[in-house]
Amino acid sequence: MKTVVVTGATSGIGMEVLRLLSREGYRVAGVSRTAEGCERVDVPDVKWFVGDLMQQREVNRVADEINAWLGEVSAGKLYALINNAGCARNRYTTTEDGYEQQFALNYLAGFLLTHRLLPALLHGGRVLMTASRSHMGIKVHWNDVMLRRRYNPLTAYKQSKLCDILFAKGLNDRYSEEGLRAYAVDPGLVNTAIGDKSGGIVKFVWSFRKPHGTDASVPAETYSLLCNAKQPELLSLRRTGVQS
Ligand SMILES: NC(=O)c1ccc[n+]([C@@H]2O[C@H](COP(=O)([O-])OP(=O)(O)OC[C@H]3O[C@@H](n4cnc5c(N)ncnc54)[C@H](OP(=O)(O)O)[C@@H]3O)[C@@H](O)[C@H]2O)c1
């Protein structure tokens, strides 16, 4: 049985990915920000890990727990890591490490978790980053990566998603010869509560955009495809819009 770990698995896209992969016969683990979050999810037989992935010490703790669990259930191997946890913010807020929160969760958490789980993935594993098409037209602000000087929440969100795509490319450049493949998934506009969990202008704008989004079960099919398809089939998909 193949083992899959999904972060941000307690609502929206992550929860539907967890549900679909569980139905398809994968051994599924979810990472939840809170203990209460897992109780909201009606998917059977999920192994839950709890941690605030915005904080790097929490990512490290969760990674230790996942590695120990993989040792017990799957000889230390992980088939797929889905770095999906994400947030939107409407003002400049930082984590305990001093990072801007969208950058910390949407990008750094997935980077660090992947780094910590890499030995488990280097057996033909896959890493899926939930990206977005919002990276278009944006660049990394190397002189002020946290955007401290002139904070724009949308720019911070877009930059974090651009970094997810660059990270997937970096993983492929470094580890594809060792059997690892990484993908950045654009789920499209999806009707989830992501903007509602923010406040101010982000919540206001999201209230207009959200009703036009698809159900989260629609992008879940893309994650399923990226987990189920054989690598040669996936390479041919690059021509039809699934980015690797
Ligand atoms: N919705 C869209 O149109 C859209 C489009 C492109 C990309 N995306 C991306 O899709 C991903 C999932 O978003 P979604 O739309 O499905 O929204 P969502 O329902 O709000 O899902 C976000 C998930 O991340 C979790 N999370 C938030 N803060 C966390 C933290 N500090 N530590 C651990 N987990 C945390 C949330 O848990 P809590 O609820 O407990 O906070 C939730 O399970 C995000 O990366 C987002 O950027 C969404």
The ligand as an ORCA input file, in Angstrom:
! r2SCAN-3c Opt
* xyz 0 1
  N      -9.067     28.313     -3.181
  C      -8.439     28.699     -4.310
  O      -9.046     29.254     -5.251
  C      -6.971     28.433     -4.461
  C      -6.369     28.753     -5.689
  C      -5.000     28.517     -5.851
  C      -4.276     27.962     -4.829
  N      -4.875     27.684     -3.624
  C      -4.063     27.083     -2.559
  O      -4.679     25.877     -2.164
  C      -4.208     25.525     -0.857
  C      -5.382     25.097      0.001
  O      -6.236     26.202      0.164
  P      -7.816     26.097      0.185
  O      -8.320     27.034     -0.845
  O      -8.259     24.681      0.157
  O      -8.158     26.801      1.578
  P      -8.499     26.215      3.027
  O      -9.757     25.442      2.972
  O      -8.415     27.369      3.949
  O      -7.309     25.187      3.297
  C      -6.094     25.589      3.882
  C      -5.629     24.494      4.805
  O      -4.360     24.891      5.374
  C      -4.462     24.764      6.799
  N      -3.613     25.705      7.524
  C      -3.762     27.050      7.623
  N      -2.853     27.560      8.454
  C      -2.093     26.513      8.892
  C      -0.999     26.401      9.778
  N      -0.482     27.483     10.366
  N      -0.481     25.186     10.019
  C      -1.000     24.070      9.419
  N      -2.032     24.112      8.566
  C      -2.585     25.321      8.303
  C      -5.926     25.061      7.080
  O      -6.270     24.641      8.394
  P      -7.219     25.594      9.327
  O      -8.520     25.692      8.622
  O      -7.242     24.884     10.637
  O      -6.523     26.920      9.417
  C      -6.589     24.270      5.980
  O      -6.669     22.899      6.279
  C      -3.463     26.762     -0.347
  O      -2.074     26.539     -0.486
  C      -3.909     27.869     -1.287
  O      -2.957     28.901     -1.394
  C      -6.209     27.897     -3.431
*
